[in-house]
Amino acid sequence: MLTTSVVPARLHIEMSGLLEIIEELKEEYGSINAAARAMGMPQATLHNLYKGKEQARIDTLRLIAAHRRQPLWKLVREIENRSRDTSADKVAV
């Protein structure tokens, strides 16, 4: 059985899919800061993710998943799929 102390604090994921999701949150709430407040996370965290200044942490992904009312694994799968689609679009161009 895994405990939170065994799970790494960072997870490497492709950022393009996560950026799309953050952009949707920005559109929904009007700003990155408003979206962060709505999810109960530090504004700097979401802003730095949006600007590509830091990698997503598992706790941040959990907050985004909870806000979207989906399990963490579904959010990670969606991010992977969106990133894959974005990469395929770049190759096709």
Secondary structure, 3 states (H helix, E strand, C coil): CCCCCCCCCECCCCHHHHHHHHHHHHHHHCCHHHHHHHHCCCHHHHHHHHCCCCCCEHHHHHHHHHHCCCCHHHHHHHHHHHHHHHHHHHHHC
